[in-house]
Amino acid sequence: MISARHKVVLLGDSSPTIALDFLTKTLYFENQQVILQIWDTAGQERFRSLVSSYIRDCSAAIIIYDITNRDSFDNIDGWINDVRNERGDEAVILIVGNKYDLDNQRAIPTEEGQQKAKEYD
């Protein structure tokens, strides 16, 4: 069996994380052991200086925005630039809109979120 270690960084408005949260999970995929490290960084500006050290050796970054918050969506480009500055094109980037259960308070139309994802495809 082949073993691989991957680090995923969550950036943006995923939850009210204070500074940083961390989880390690071992998965088995296609006869390979994958050790997944998930680092949930706070989306607040005051913690932004910490983010580059967590991005530095990540395999993927999941940029999470709040569909009810325009500022959250507008910060996507900055988060992606942070990842690209540290990792170039090596890290996979996913953009995820959360708080789908609050669709009646949606500030970001689905189509706009999809268009943003296509910009970075």
C-alpha positions as CSV (number, residue, x, y, z in Angstrom):
1,M,0.0,0.0,0.0
2,I,1.2,3.5,-0.9
3,S,0.9,6.2,1.8
4,A,0.4,9.9,1.0
5,R,0.2,12.9,3.2
6,H,-2.0,15.9,2.2
7,K,-2.7,19.1,3.9
8,V,-5.8,21.1,3.2
9,V,-6.3,24.6,4.4
10,L,-9.8,26.1,4.9
11,L,-9.8,29.9,4.3
12,G,-12.6,32.4,4.6
13,D,-15.9,32.4,6.4
14,S,-16.5,28.8,7.3
15,S,-17.4,29.2,10.9
16,P,-16.5,31.4,13.9
17,T,-13.1,29.8,14.3
18,I,-10.8,31.5,16.7
19,A,-7.3,31.8,15.1
20,L,-7.0,28.1,14.0
21,D,-8.5,24.7,14.3
22,F,-6.9,21.4,13.2
23,L,-8.0,17.9,12.3
24,T,-6.1,14.8,11.0
25,K,-8.0,12.0,9.3
26,T,-6.6,8.8,7.7
27,L,-8.5,7.7,4.6
28,Y,-8.1,4.8,2.2
29,F,-8.6,5.6,-1.5
30,E,-7.7,3.3,-4.4
31,N,-5.4,1.1,-2.3
32,Q,-3.6,4.1,-0.9
33,Q,-3.5,5.4,2.6
34,V,-4.1,9.2,2.6
35,I,-3.4,11.2,5.7
36,L,-5.5,14.3,5.4
37,Q,-4.6,17.3,7.6
38,I,-7.3,19.9,7.7
39,W,-6.4,23.4,9.0
40,D,-9.3,25.7,9.5
41,T,-7.9,29.3,9.6
42,A,-10.0,32.2,10.9
43,G,-11.3,34.4,8.1
44,Q,-10.9,37.5,10.2
45,E,-8.4,40.1,9.0
46,R,-6.6,40.1,12.4
47,F,-5.5,36.5,11.8
48,R,-4.5,36.9,8.2
49,S,-0.8,37.2,8.9
50,L,-0.9,33.6,10.3
51,V,-2.3,32.1,7.1
52,S,0.8,32.1,4.9
53,S,2.6,29.7,7.3
54,Y,-0.3,27.2,7.0
55,I,-0.6,27.6,3.2
56,R,3.1,27.1,2.6
57,D,3.0,23.3,2.3
58,C,-0.7,22.6,1.6
59,S,-1.9,20.3,-1.2
60,A,-5.3,22.1,-1.5
61,A,-7.1,25.1,-0.2
62,I,-10.8,25.3,0.2
63,I,-12.0,28.9,0.1
64,I,-15.3,29.2,1.9
65,Y,-17.6,32.2,1.6
66,D,-20.9,33.0,3.3
67,I,-23.6,33.3,0.7
68,T,-25.4,35.8,2.9
69,N,-22.4,38.1,3.2
70,R,-21.1,40.2,0.2
71,D,-17.8,41.1,2.0
72,S,-17.1,37.4,2.5
73,F,-17.5,36.7,-1.3
74,D,-15.5,39.8,-2.2
75,N,-12.5,38.4,-0.2
76,I,-12.2,35.3,-2.4
77,D,-9.7,36.9,-4.7
78,G,-7.5,37.9,-1.8
79,W,-7.5,34.4,-0.4
80,I,-6.7,32.8,-3.8
81,N,-3.9,35.3,-4.3
82,D,-2.5,34.3,-0.9
83,V,-2.5,30.6,-1.9
84,R,-1.0,31.4,-5.3
85,N,1.8,33.5,-3.8
86,E,2.8,30.7,-1.5
87,R,2.1,27.6,-3.7
88,G,1.9,28.9,-7.3
89,D,-0.3,26.5,-9.3
90,E,0.7,23.5,-7.3
91,A,-2.2,23.6,-4.8
92,V,-5.8,22.7,-5.8
93,I,-8.2,25.4,-4.9
94,L,-11.9,24.8,-4.3
95,I,-14.5,27.6,-3.8
96,V,-17.4,26.7,-1.6
97,G,-20.5,28.8,-0.6
98,N,-21.8,27.9,2.8
99,K,-24.9,28.7,4.8
100,Y,-27.0,27.2,2.0
101,D,-29.8,26.7,4.6
102,L,-30.2,30.5,4.7
103,D,-31.1,30.8,1.0
104,N,-33.8,33.3,1.8
105,Q,-31.0,35.7,3.0
106,R,-28.8,35.0,0.0
107,A,-26.7,38.0,-1.0
108,I,-24.6,36.1,-3.7
109,P,-26.7,34.6,-6.5
110,T,-25.7,31.0,-7.4
111,E,-24.7,32.1,-10.9
112,E,-22.3,34.7,-9.5
113,G,-20.6,32.1,-7.3
114,Q,-20.3,29.7,-10.3
115,Q,-18.9,32.5,-12.4
116,K,-16.2,33.2,-9.8
117,A,-15.2,29.6,-9.8
118,K,-14.9,29.6,-13.6
119,E,-12.5,32.6,-13.4
120,Y,-10.1,30.3,-11.6
121,D,-10.7,27.1,-13.5
